[in-house]
Amino acid sequence: MIEGISHITFIVKDLQAAGNFFTHIFGAVEVYSSEEKTFSLSREKFFLIGGVWIAIMEGNELPEQTYNHVAFKVPDEELESYESKIKELGVKVKPPRPRVDGEGRSLYFYDYDNHLFELHSGTLAERLKRYNRKK
């Protein structure tokens, strides 16, 4: 039986820059660095973000930007603070998609390796309630 998500891995060209991205924007806590050792496919670092294990491994960045993404839940009143952190790093911010009232707000942005991230203030329950409502 599936117990939940174990970890999420991102392939990045620069471990240091990617580590800074995760710590600066998400407040990630680095819990491991392989340094010059290779136990898996390449050098790697592990972080915790909101209790979720995030791994970054050296490799080639994604060839293009897509809408495939990982979304992290944040309080609505903190979105502006996160937006400032994102802009401080100078990464590409993607305009939000059209939304209906009641489904929460989001910030979309790419890292240096074309991974898309979302900071979202809504919940699944709120979205389903809104989508099931008549106009």
Buried (B, 14 or more C-beta within 10 A) or exposed (E): EEEEEEEEBBBBEBBEBBBBBBBBBBEBEBEEBBEEEEEEEBBBBBBBBEEBBBBBBBBEBBEEEEEEBEBBEBEEEEBEEBBEBBEEBEBEEBEEEEEEEEBBEBBBBBBBBBBBBBBBBBEEEEBEEBEEEEE
